[in-house]
Amino acid sequence: MRTKRTKGYIDETAKEFKIRSSQVQQVADSMFRFAAEIMSEGDRKLMDFADVRIMGWGVFRVKEGRRKHFQRINDGEKTRNKGDDGGS
């Protein structure tokens, strides 16, 4: 959900460039979709995720809590695989 302030910026930009607000919204959201896409290509098994720097906005990275979540999943899979005797 957008704040009134953000919506105002979007509407102002759309008016200035004589385009639809939805087009401005798409452009504004595209950098965050790009960052999310790049980070999602990381390797959850090896815990290797790329950081993405967007000039003027900062560095985006996978949060530590999300890394811990993936590690718990990995540890659970290792435990299940150790308990698997290969058949019965």
Summary of the structure (lengths in Angstrom):
residues: 88
radius of gyration: 20.6
end to end distance: 53.1
largest distance: 70.8
contacts: 167
relative contact order: 0.08
helix: 61%
strand: 9%
